[in-house]
């Protein structure tokens, strides 16, 4: 095994899963480095949840291989289950049991000694701000409290790899931020997180790297700035000192024909000239040309496309928050 491989908590090669004629996962390759958050993005029905179910041994792949924390998901499922945690799209707690009883029960199912299961339940209830509600039935918990309890339950066994499948679906902004903070704490402790989400802000906030899947295939991967650059590069926005010079400024840039600089456009409403660029050299050339032509510049700014724009460009769909993979899950069940 090479040194590169030892740095990956998850390694997937050629993974395939079909439900009848539907190709839910169609040859996916994926590497997740230890101690990072990998964000898996994709439109409804892209195969994200199916991928997570395979990696957590809940589904058997039709082809391909997957190694998680050094274990083969097909040949070593028992060993693997002791090293992973899973939080699904909806909190899966026993509503008849109290929060403490839920955590204690899961600890015992993971073969923790009674004393350790008790102390671990107490520790996680405090960590997730649920101590005051520890003895209340989970049925009395709010949606946000159930989600935090579900996340705590996935941490009982101190997993090396944690799967978060749409973890903040249906949560209010405050609770969502609390979950984000806890995920960051989990990674800071050296754990690895595989996060599926359709909240672009969530992906940008948490993920070190992103993998975009569509129709069961990986269509793009990389860090957030890299994906943004692939889609459209940067846009240079120039605000002239005299708003009446917008048209003249655009004409000067078009006439100059700067190498590699796409066409400039004037936004009369915003009072800026927009110039698509791909390098700092092009930025310098544009600004230098305008200065040489005597234009007064009031302000200059650059921006990359938003992650929403990247998602739309790559998949042809806007990011949504509905789960269209439910039908596939029912088939699998």
SVG drawing of the C-alpha trace seen along z (x, -y; Angstrom):
<svg xmlns="http://www.w3.org/2000/svg" viewBox="-44 -62 48 73">
<polyline fill="none" stroke="black" stroke-width="0.4" points="0.0,0.0 1.4,-3.4 1.8,-6.3 -0.8,-8.2 -3.4,-5.6 -2.8,-5.6 -3.9,-9.3 -7.3,-8.4 -10.1,-7.5 -12.4,-6.5 -11.4,-5.0 -14.0,-4.2 -13.3,-2.7 -15.8,-1.9 -18.7,-1.6 -22.0,-0.5 -25.5,0.0 -28.6,0.5 -32.2,0.7 -33.8,2.4 -33.2,0.2 -32.2,-2.7 -28.5,-3.4 -28.3,-5.0 -24.5,-4.7 -22.7,-4.2 -19.0,-3.8 -18.1,-6.3 -14.5,-6.9 -14.0,-8.9 -11.1,-9.7 -11.7,-11.3 -8.6,-12.4 -8.3,-11.7 -9.4,-14.6 -11.3,-16.5 -14.9,-17.1 -15.8,-15.9 -18.9,-17.5 -20.9,-15.4 -23.3,-17.6 -25.8,-16.6 -29.4,-17.2 -32.3,-15.1 -31.8,-11.4 -28.1,-11.9 -27.2,-8.8 -25.8,-10.6 -27.9,-8.7 -27.3,-5.4 -23.6,-6.0 -23.8,-6.7 -25.8,-3.5 -23.2,-1.4 -20.4,-3.0 -22.2,-2.3 -22.9,1.4 -26.7,0.9 -26.6,1.7 -24.5,4.2 -22.9,2.8 -23.3,4.6 -19.7,3.9 -16.6,1.9 -14.7,1.6 -14.9,-0.6 -12.5,-0.8 -13.4,-2.9 -11.0,-3.3 -9.0,-0.4 -12.0,2.0 -13.7,3.4 -17.4,2.5 -18.4,5.9 -15.9,8.3 -15.5,6.7 -18.9,5.1 -18.8,6.0 -15.4,4.4 -16.4,1.4 -19.6,0.7 -17.6,0.2 -15.5,-2.6 -18.3,-4.6 -21.2,-6.8 -24.3,-7.7 -26.8,-10.6 -29.5,-10.4 -31.7,-13.0 -34.3,-12.5 -33.6,-12.0 -33.9,-8.2 -34.3,-8.2 -36.7,-6.0 -39.4,-8.5 -40.6,-6.4 -37.2,-6.5 -35.6,-9.5 -32.6,-11.2 -30.3,-9.5 -31.9,-6.1 -31.4,-6.4 -27.7,-7.1 -27.2,-4.4 -29.0,-1.8 -26.8,-2.6 -23.7,-2.4 -24.6,1.0 -25.5,2.2 -21.9,1.2 -20.7,3.4 -19.6,0.6 -19.3,1.6 -22.3,0.4 -20.2,-2.2 -18.7,-3.6 -22.1,-3.7 -23.4,-5.7 -20.5,-8.2 -20.5,-8.5 -24.3,-9.3 -23.8,-12.0 -20.8,-13.4 -22.6,-13.7 -25.8,-15.1 -23.8,-17.9 -21.8,-18.5 -25.0,-18.8 -26.7,-21.0 -29.3,-18.4 -28.6,-17.7 -31.7,-19.5 -33.9,-17.3 -31.9,-14.1 -34.8,-12.3 -37.6,-13.6 -39.0,-11.3 -37.6,-12.1 -41.2,-12.5 -41.2,-15.8 -38.1,-17.1 -38.2,-19.8 -37.0,-19.1 -33.6,-20.7 -33.2,-18.8 -34.0,-15.5 -31.4,-16.3 -28.8,-17.1 -29.7,-13.8 -29.3,-11.9 -25.9,-13.4 -24.9,-12.6 -26.0,-9.0 -23.8,-8.7 -20.8,-9.8 -21.4,-7.3 -18.8,-4.8 -16.2,-7.5 -16.3,-6.8 -13.3,-7.5 -15.5,-8.3 -18.9,-10.0 -21.5,-10.1 -23.8,-13.1 -26.6,-12.6 -28.4,-16.0 -27.9,-16.6 -29.7,-20.0 -32.7,-19.3 -35.7,-21.2 -33.7,-22.9 -34.0,-26.6 -30.9,-28.8 -29.9,-28.9 -30.0,-25.1 -28.3,-24.7 -25.4,-26.9 -25.2,-24.8 -24.9,-21.6 -22.2,-23.2 -20.2,-24.2 -20.4,-20.7 -19.3,-19.2 -16.3,-21.6 -15.5,-20.4 -15.7,-16.7 -13.2,-17.4 -10.9,-19.4 -10.6,-16.2 -9.1,-14.4 -12.3,-12.6 -13.3,-12.4 -16.7,-13.5 -18.5,-12.7 -21.3,-15.2 -24.1,-15.1 -26.0,-18.3 -27.9,-20.5 -27.4,-23.6 -24.6,-25.4 -23.8,-27.6 -23.4,-24.5 -21.0,-22.9 -19.0,-26.1 -18.9,-26.5 -17.9,-23.0 -16.3,-21.1 -12.5,-21.0 -13.2,-19.5 -16.3,-18.9 -17.4,-16.1 -20.4,-16.8 -22.4,-13.8 -25.2,-13.6 -27.0,-10.5 -24.8,-8.2 -21.5,-9.6 -18.9,-12.1 -19.0,-15.1 -16.6,-17.4 -14.4,-17.5 -11.9,-19.8 -11.8,-22.5 -14.4,-25.2 -12.2,-27.9 -11.1,-25.3 -14.7,-24.4 -15.6,-28.1 -12.7,-28.8 -13.6,-25.8 -17.1,-27.1 -16.4,-30.7 -13.2,-32.1 -13.4,-35.6 -15.2,-38.7 -13.5,-42.1 -16.0,-44.9 -14.8,-48.4 -16.7,-51.5 -15.6,-54.6 -15.3,-57.9 -17.7,-59.3 -20.8,-57.0 -21.3,-58.6 -18.1,-56.9 -19.4,-53.3 -20.0,-52.9 -16.7,-54.6 -14.8,-52.3 -16.4,-49.2 -15.5,-50.5 -11.9,-51.1 -11.5,-47.6 -13.1,-46.1 -10.9,-48.1 -7.7,-47.1 -8.4,-43.4 -6.4,-42.4 -5.1,-38.8 -7.3,-36.3 -9.7,-39.0 -13.4,-38.2 -15.8,-40.9 -16.6,-43.6 -20.2,-44.6 -21.7,-47.7 -24.2,-47.4 -26.0,-50.7 -28.1,-49.9 -25.0,-49.0 -22.8,-51.6 -20.0,-49.1 -18.2,-47.5 -17.8,-43.7 -14.9,-41.9 -14.5,-38.1 -10.8,-37.3 -8.9,-34.2 -5.5,-35.5 -4.0,-38.3 -2.0,-39.3 -5.2,-40.0 -6.5,-42.0 -3.4,-44.2 -3.5,-44.6 -7.2,-45.8 -6.6,-48.3 -3.3,-49.5 -5.0,-50.1 -7.8,-52.1 -5.4,-54.2 -3.3,-54.8 -6.5,-55.9 -7.2,-58.5 -10.2,-56.9 -10.7,-57.7 -11.5,-54.6 -13.6,-54.9 -13.5,-51.3 -12.3,-47.9 -13.5,-44.5 -13.3,-40.9 -15.6,-38.0 -15.9,-34.3 -19.2,-32.7 -21.3,-31.6 -21.5,-27.9 -25.1,-28.0 -24.0,-29.2 -21.4,-26.4 -24.0,-23.8 -26.4,-25.1 -23.6,-25.2 -22.5,-21.7 -25.8,-19.9 -28.2,-22.2 -30.4,-22.3 -30.8,-24.7 -30.0,-23.4 -33.1,-22.4 -33.9,-20.8 -36.2,-18.0 -35.4,-14.3 -36.2,-12.5 -34.0,-9.5 -36.8,-8.2 -38.2,-6.1 -34.9,-4.4 -34.6,-3.8 -38.0,-2.1 -37.0,0.1 -33.8,1.1 -35.7,1.9"/>
</svg>
